[in-house]
Amino acid sequence: KYLSRKDIEIIGQRVIKAYMQLPDLAGGTIYKILPDKIITDVLGLKLEYHHLSLDGNVLGLTTSFSDVQYKVFDYADEESYCYLDGNTILIERDLNDDISQVGRCNFTKSHEAGHQILKMLFPKEYGGNGQMLHFCLAKPPKQKAVNWVEWQANAIASVILMPIDIVKQA
């Protein structure tokens, strides 16, 4: 499914509206969006932190499928795997722990949430599109053609992280 920028802005605004109506935020002034809270409290997803690659190139990942196994590198002396259930987002632990990377980490979380939002809204189109895992890479390969699924996840992330009303308020 190809969504326009306007379609994506409407989706993002719905997510932000649900975020602002959370019991602990309702009625207060919101100065920034916390992607962790959107992922867990609004979308009802799990958020986990692991070492996702040996070289640090994989910043985040998620899948629409259940029962997917992904090798993580949390322990140097033993093989370790995460079992994804279609409702989990994995984020690189070092990215999350590095305060100088907070913006990049928030964008990665929001990008992966974007994939899950698309799956929730359009399960036929995004729930089984053949792509087992969605990766957010530190150094993505150069592509001649636009990957619309990734573009849409990026656009949703930008709408979620910088809602028009909060930007105007600032």
C-alpha positions as CSV (number, residue, x, y, z in Angstrom):
1,K,0.0,0.0,0.0
2,Y,1.3,3.4,-0.9
3,L,0.4,6.1,1.6
4,S,0.7,9.8,0.8
5,R,2.5,12.2,3.2
6,K,-1.0,13.5,4.2
7,D,-2.2,9.9,4.9
8,I,0.9,9.4,7.1
9,E,0.4,12.7,8.9
10,I,-3.2,11.7,9.8
11,I,-2.0,8.3,11.1
12,G,0.7,10.0,13.2
13,Q,-1.7,12.5,14.5
14,R,-4.0,9.7,15.7
15,V,-1.1,8.1,17.5
16,I,-0.2,11.4,19.2
17,K,-3.8,12.0,20.2
18,A,-3.9,8.6,21.9
19,Y,-0.6,9.4,23.5
20,M,-1.8,12.7,24.9
21,Q,-4.9,10.9,26.3
22,L,-3.0,8.5,28.4
23,P,-4.1,8.9,32.0
24,D,-0.7,10.1,33.3
25,L,-0.4,12.7,30.5
26,A,-4.0,13.9,30.0
27,G,-4.5,17.5,30.8
28,G,-0.8,18.3,31.2
29,T,1.5,20.2,29.0
30,I,3.6,17.9,26.8
31,Y,6.9,19.2,25.7
32,K,8.3,16.1,24.0
33,I,7.2,12.7,22.9
34,L,8.6,9.6,24.5
35,P,8.8,6.8,22.0
36,D,9.1,4.1,24.7
37,K,5.7,5.2,26.1
38,I,4.1,5.2,22.6
39,I,5.5,1.7,22.0
40,T,4.4,0.2,25.3
41,D,1.4,2.2,26.5
42,V,-0.3,3.3,23.2
43,L,0.6,0.5,20.8
44,G,0.8,-2.3,23.5
45,L,4.1,-3.7,22.1
46,K,7.1,-5.0,23.9
47,L,10.4,-3.1,23.8
48,E,13.7,-5.0,24.4
49,Y,17.3,-4.0,24.3
50,H,20.0,-6.4,23.0
51,H,23.3,-6.3,21.1
52,L,21.8,-6.9,17.6
53,S,24.9,-7.3,15.6
54,L,28.7,-7.7,16.1
55,D,29.6,-4.5,14.3
56,G,26.8,-2.3,15.7
57,N,25.2,-1.8,12.2
58,V,21.8,-3.1,13.2
59,L,20.1,-0.3,15.3
60,G,16.6,-1.8,15.6
61,L,14.4,-4.4,14.2
62,T,10.8,-5.8,14.3
63,T,8.6,-8.2,12.5
64,S,5.0,-8.7,11.7
65,F,5.3,-12.5,12.0
66,S,5.1,-14.6,15.1
67,D,7.6,-17.1,16.2
68,V,10.7,-15.6,14.5
69,Q,14.1,-16.3,15.9
70,Y,16.9,-13.7,15.8
71,K,20.5,-14.2,16.9
72,V,21.6,-11.5,19.4
73,F,25.2,-10.9,20.7
74,D,24.5,-10.2,24.4
75,Y,27.1,-12.7,25.7
76,A,30.5,-13.2,24.2
77,D,30.8,-16.8,25.3
78,E,27.5,-18.2,24.3
79,E,25.0,-18.1,21.5
80,S,21.8,-16.3,22.3
81,Y,18.5,-15.8,20.5
82,C,15.4,-13.6,20.8
83,Y,12.1,-15.1,19.8
84,L,9.9,-12.4,18.3
85,D,6.2,-12.8,18.5
86,G,5.1,-10.1,15.9
87,N,4.6,-7.6,18.7
88,T,8.1,-6.8,19.8
89,I,10.6,-4.2,18.9
90,L,14.3,-4.8,19.5
91,I,16.7,-1.9,19.9
92,E,20.5,-2.0,20.0
93,R,21.5,-1.7,23.7
94,D,24.6,0.5,23.1
95,L,22.5,2.9,21.1
96,N,20.0,3.2,24.0
97,D,22.7,3.5,26.6
98,D,24.7,6.3,24.8
99,I,23.2,9.7,25.9
100,S,24.9,11.4,22.9
101,Q,22.7,9.2,20.6
102,V,19.3,9.9,22.2
103,G,17.9,11.5,19.1
104,R,19.0,8.7,16.9
105,C,17.7,6.1,19.4
106,N,14.3,7.8,19.6
107,F,14.1,7.9,15.8
108,T,15.0,4.2,15.5
109,K,12.3,3.3,18.1
110,S,9.8,5.4,16.2
111,H,10.8,4.0,12.9
112,E,10.3,0.4,14.2
113,A,7.0,1.5,15.8
114,G,6.0,2.8,12.3
115,H,6.3,-0.7,10.9
116,Q,4.1,-2.0,13.6
117,I,1.5,0.8,13.1
118,L,1.3,0.0,9.4
119,K,0.8,-3.7,10.3
120,M,-2.0,-2.9,12.7
121,L,-3.8,-0.6,10.3
122,F,-3.2,-2.6,7.2
123,P,-2.7,-6.2,8.2
124,K,-3.3,-7.6,4.7
125,E,-0.8,-5.3,3.1
126,Y,1.9,-5.2,5.8
127,G,1.2,-8.3,7.9
128,G,2.6,-10.8,5.5
129,N,4.4,-8.9,2.8
130,G,7.1,-11.5,2.6
131,Q,9.7,-9.4,4.5
132,M,10.4,-11.4,7.6
133,L,12.3,-8.7,9.5
134,H,12.4,-4.9,9.2
135,F,15.9,-3.6,10.1
136,C,17.0,-0.1,10.8
137,L,20.7,0.0,9.8
138,A,23.4,2.5,10.9
139,K,24.8,2.3,7.3
140,P,22.0,1.3,5.0
141,P,23.0,0.1,1.5
142,K,22.6,2.6,-1.3
143,Q,19.5,1.8,-3.4
144,K,18.4,3.2,-6.7
145,A,14.7,2.6,-6.1
146,V,12.8,3.9,-3.1
147,N,11.8,1.3,-0.6
148,W,8.3,2.6,0.2
149,V,7.8,0.5,3.3
150,E,11.0,2.0,4.8
151,W,10.0,5.5,3.5
152,Q,6.6,5.2,5.2
153,A,8.1,4.0,8.5
154,N,10.6,7.0,8.4
155,A,7.7,9.4,7.7
156,I,5.6,8.0,10.5
157,A,8.6,8.3,12.8
158,S,9.1,12.0,11.9
159,V,5.4,12.8,12.5
160,I,5.4,11.0,15.8
161,L,8.6,12.6,17.1
162,M,7.8,16.2,16.0
163,P,4.0,16.7,16.1
164,I,3.0,20.0,14.5
165,D,1.2,21.3,17.6
166,I,4.2,20.7,19.9
167,V,6.6,22.2,17.4
168,K,4.4,25.3,17.1
169,Q,4.2,25.5,20.9
170,A,7.9,25.5,21.2
